[in-house]
């Protein structure tokens, strides 16, 4: 869960006197429909949004947690708004990423 979303859920939980982690679990398990999402099994290897591809792309590497490395591809023309994310790909080696 994104840090900003987790922070927001914790803030909302505090307004209602419940634990933030409990609200996060409820959101993940009940409200988000993640368990029935058709791409759930492949989401850990890659997320690709072809509709966001533009003429100017940016590629960056990031480590999310526990040493997991991912490559992020973003559309520079979207300027960090809706449609910015093109792909999040597991790993950083081109031999592993190109086939995805």
For each residue, the residues with C-beta under 8 A, 3 or more apart:
1: 5 6 9 24 28
2: 5 6
3: 6 7
4: 7 8
5: 1 2 8 9
6: 1 2 3 9 10 20 24
7: 3 4 10 11
8: 4 5 11 12
9: 1 5 6 12 13 20 23 24 27
10: 6 7 13 14 20 23 24
11: 7 8 14 15
12: 8 9 15 16 23
13: 9 10 16 18 19 20 22 23
14: 10 11 17 20
15: 11 12
16: 12 13
17: 14
18: 13 22 23
19: 13 22 23
20: 6 9 10 13 14 23 24
21: 24 25
22: 13 18 19 25 26
23: 9 10 12 13 18 19 20 26 27
24: 1 6 9 10 20 21 27 28
25: 21 22 28 29
26: 22 23 29 30 31
27: 9 23 24 30 31 32
28: 1 24 25 31 32 34
29: 25 26 32 34 35
30: 26 27
31: 26 27 28
32: 27 28 29
33: 36 37
34: 28 29 37 40
35: 29 40
36: 33 40
37: 33 34 40 43
38:
39: 42 43 47
40: 34 35 36 37 43
41: 44
42: 39 45 46
43: 37 39 40 46 47
44: 41 90
45: 42 89 90 100
46: 42 43 87 88 89 90 100
47: 39 43 85 87 88
48: 86 87 89 100
49: 52 85 86 87
50: 53 86
51: 83
52: 49 75 78 83 84 85 86
53: 50 57 75 86
54: 57 75 76 77 78 86
55: 77
56: 75 76 77
57: 53 54 73 74 75 76 86
58: 73 74 75 76
59: 71 72 73
60: 71 72 74
61: 69 70 71 72 92
62: 69 70 71 72
63: 67 68 69 70
64: 68 70
65: 68
66:
67: 63
68: 63 64 65 90
69: 61 62 63 90 91 92
70: 61 62 63 64 88 89 90 91 92
71: 59 60 61 62 87 88 89 91 92 97
72: 59 60 61 62 85 87 88 89
73: 57 58 59 85 86 87 88 89
74: 57 58 60 78 84 85 86
75: 52 53 54 56 57 58 78 83 84 85 86
76: 54 56 57 58 79
77: 54 55 56
78: 52 54 74 75 81 82 83 84
79: 76 84
80: 84
81: 78 84
82: 78
83: 51 52 75 78
84: 52 74 75 78 79 80 81
85: 47 49 52 72 73 74 75 88
86: 48 49 50 52 53 54 57 73 74 75
87: 46 47 48 49 71 72 73 100
88: 46 47 70 71 72 73 85
89: 45 46 48 70 71 72 73 97 100
90: 44 45 46 68 69 70 96
91: 69 70 71 96 97
92: 61 69 70 71 97
93: 96 97
94: 97 98
95: 98
96: 90 91 93 99 100
97: 71 89 91 92 93 94 100
98: 94 95
99: 96
100: 45 46 48 87 89 96 97
